[in-house]
Amino acid sequence: MFRRNRGRGNYSYTVARVKAKKSLLLKEEDYDKMLMMTVPEISRYISEAGYSKEMADLAGRLSGLILLEHATYINMAKVFSSILRSSTGELYEMVSAYLDKWDVWNLKVILRGKSYGLDADGIREDLVPAGRLSAESLDKLIALDTDEDILASFGKTTHVEIPQEIISAYKSSGNLGVIEDFLDKVHYERLIKSISLTSRPSQLFYDYVREQVDVKNFETILKLKAEGIYGEQVTKYLIRGGRMIDDRTLALLANAEDIPSMVNEASQIDFGEEVKAALDANNVRDAVLGLRKYERQKAKKFSRLYPLSVIPVIDYMINKEYEVRNIRVIARGTESGLDRDTIKGLLVI
Amino acid sequence: MALEGEAAGLAAIGAGLAVGLTGIGAGMGEKDVGAAAVGAMTEDRSIFGTAMIFMVIPETIVIFGLVIAIIALFAL
């Protein structure tokens, strides 16, 4: 009865913090207001909605859309890092494993940025230093000359060994996708391993991650099919460990010759309804948007269960990520002159 | 009517247990409430008053224990 559960984690403290933070997130009516604004007005609006420090810090050297995009990412990184710092025990382990995806994201941004010849500042604008790698460590990675050095240094810090055959495949084809898919695979495998299945909430989180794997696999199949790739070629990019799509269905989806012929198999999956119309219309963008909306609905549903667990923390991080994504979509859409209905259709609310 | 001898001793033990155990129970409850209150106040300092009220709610259990202890010691 009196055993101190130091290893279990400080759920009450962290959950109360994220619940308070969640109440300050932008609501649908905020997005409606922002849809009527110009980019400088959106910048002012979000400054009053919790992004003021980052906007003020960066306003000296950046402006317009770039300022808004960079400030939202920096804000998100700071918020996630503060959640991680305030967690302890197994909660810290799970949050940390979940946030590792930003290390993978940052490495992808650096490799892509380098391959397109962007300078350090250009690359930095898209970084989200919310994982194990701090902004300084990321700067060190950016300063390295070759991709091999970057991958070796990344591997040392995050303990992700990238096999030689993956590096050789990248070198021979020049396609970064090979490395990116490998990193995604490693991330999900590690995340699934990190979840201790000792309680019902952990089991729910485990199932949620496995569903994310399903969504990710479905998205990969869609994107490859849009480029005319199917069959064995697709299978090697898929991540194992999903919950809703078994190996047989995964193989059938991968072997379908085009997107509309995936409808039958897709209808047996939980998110089948969300993507059906888009698959029929051969529209990858809408299908991916349908998947995002499904993910958001799923997160909303499971956030109401088990108040003292990792679930509200993950739910907040998902919502924060969507908030940042929505702000960026509105700002970009407004800047490029898209009409309001189209932009609203792209939001995940 | 005051208790005497062995009965008075048992009543004193009972009073001690009533206050002690409710104190431990309140402490266990306050651990989570207090942590959550501090967490919420970190984000929003204006809720100090509300958080304080929630903090002291588990303390009421100790008052029940104290009442039982007083009854055991003086009213039996």
HADDOCK unambig.tbl for C-alpha pairs under 7 A between the chains (distance, minus, plus):
assign (segid A and resid 12 and name CA) (segid B and resid 32 and name CA) 5.65 0.50 0.50
assign (segid A and resid 12 and name CA) (segid B and resid 35 and name CA) 5.86 0.50 0.50
assign (segid A and resid 12 and name CA) (segid B and resid 36 and name CA) 4.81 0.50 0.50
assign (segid A and resid 13 and name CA) (segid B and resid 35 and name CA) 4.67 0.50 0.50
assign (segid A and resid 13 and name CA) (segid B and resid 36 and name CA) 4.32 0.50 0.50
assign (segid A and resid 13 and name CA) (segid B and resid 38 and name CA) 6.87 0.50 0.50
assign (segid A and resid 13 and name CA) (segid B and resid 39 and name CA) 4.70 0.50 0.50
assign (segid A and resid 14 and name CA) (segid B and resid 39 and name CA) 6.37 0.50 0.50
assign (segid A and resid 16 and name CA) (segid B and resid 36 and name CA) 5.02 0.50 0.50
assign (segid A and resid 16 and name CA) (segid B and resid 39 and name CA) 5.39 0.50 0.50
assign (segid A and resid 16 and name CA) (segid B and resid 40 and name CA) 5.12 0.50 0.50
assign (segid A and resid 17 and name CA) (segid B and resid 39 and name CA) 4.77 0.50 0.50
assign (segid A and resid 17 and name CA) (segid B and resid 40 and name CA) 4.94 0.50 0.50
assign (segid A and resid 17 and name CA) (segid B and resid 43 and name CA) 6.33 0.50 0.50
assign (segid A and resid 20 and name CA) (segid B and resid 40 and name CA) 5.88 0.50 0.50
assign (segid A and resid 20 and name CA) (segid B and resid 43 and name CA) 6.31 0.50 0.50
assign (segid A and resid 21 and name CA) (segid B and resid 43 and name CA) 6.82 0.50 0.50
